[in-house]
Amino acid sequence: MARKANYEEKINAIEAKIAKKQEELKSLKAQLSEIKAKKAQDDYKELTEYMQNNNLSASDVLASIKG
């Protein structure tokens, strides 16, 4: 019986570690998502400023990209 209890303790300890890592992973994914959203916002702002400074419309930009 002592051996079975020892396995149970090890199982519980590993499950606790897994749960902790899953929470850390969830937090990191949230941070990543937030940073990607901020980057997209900055990229969009840079693009619209460029378009305004060069008197370009969205269709002008698309036409130059499509060639």
N, C-alpha and C positions, 0 to 999 in steps of 0.2 A: 504493500500500500504506500509506503514512503516513496517508492520510485514513481508511482503514478502521480502522486501529489507534486513531485519535483517536475514532471513533465507539464503538469497543469500550470505551475508557476512560470515555467519557461514559455509556454504557449501564451499565457496572459501577458507576460512582459513583452513578447514580440508583437502581439496584437496591439498593445499600448504604443509601442514604437511606430508601428504602421499607421495607427490613427494620428499620431503626432505629425508624422511626415506628410500624411494626406492633408492635414490642416496647413502645414507649411507650403505645400504645393499649391493648395487653393489660394493662399495669400499671394504667392509669387505670380500665379496666373492672373489674379486681379491687378497686381502692380503692372504686369506686362500689358494687359489690356488698357490700363489707364495711360501708360506711356505711349502705346501705339495710337491711341485716340488723340493725345496731345501732339504727336508728330504729324498725324494726318491734318490736324487743325493748323499747325504751323506751315505745312506744305501748301495747304489750300490758300492760306493768307499770302504766302510768298507768290504763288501763282497769280492770284487776283491782283496783287500790287503790280506785278510785272505787266499783266494785261492792261491795267489802267495807265501805267506809265508809258506804254507803247501803243495806246489807243487800239487795242485788240479786243475783238469779241470772242466768245466761246467758239463760234463757227469759224472764225479766222484761225484760231489755234488748232482746231480739229482738221481743218483743210491742210494746214502745213504739216501736221503729223501724218495724215493719210497720204500726203504727197500727191 
